[in-house]
Amino acid sequence: MKTSIINLMLVLTLVVMAGCASTVPMASNEQDVASKTFKAPSPNMAGIYIYREGAFGKALKKKIQIDGVVIGETAYKTYFHKEIAPGPHTLATESEFGDNTLPFSADAGKNYYFEQSIKIGVFVGGSRIDTVSEAVGQRGVLECKEAQ
């Protein structure tokens, strides 16, 4: 009996998650191609790329914030490219029981790369955000499409 209830809960969870396949507003193909040149940011600005490519939690969308301002939602195989002022900043990603944050400092003229990943949660998947190297970040961005 107990096993049957657990199996039923797993099946229902999978059905709900499959029905939640996520889409987010996407940038134009031209914008995506331009962002993937990884050119230096505008004068006196820093560039950031935030991407999500992991297959776990494909059906989930998760909000991304820079300094408390929502820039959009990520979905599987999407990324954001933004320019920001140099100085201290905080990235935040929506998680199950509150936002996970990552403080960082940006220097003018540099690009920074961050990977958002989905993690197992109690009720829904949570998410986290990590700094990655330029090589790893560029490889990840090239596998994704730019969100708006």
Sequence and secondary structure as in RCSB ss.txt:
>XXXX:A:sequence
MKTSIINLMLVLTLVVMAGCASTVPMASNEQDVASKTFKAPSPNMAGIYIYREGAFGKALKKKIQIDGVVIGETA
YKTYFHKEIAPGPHTLATESEFGDNTLPFSADAGKNYYFEQSIKIGVFVGGSRIDTVSEAVGQRGVLECKEAQ
>XXXX:A:secstr
 HHHHHHHHHHHHHHHHHTT     B  HHHHHHHTT    STT EEEEEEE  STTTT  EEEEETTEEEEEE 
TTEEEEEEE SEEEEEEE  TTS EEEEEEE TT EEEEEEEEE  SSS EEEEEEE HHHHHHHHHTSEEB 
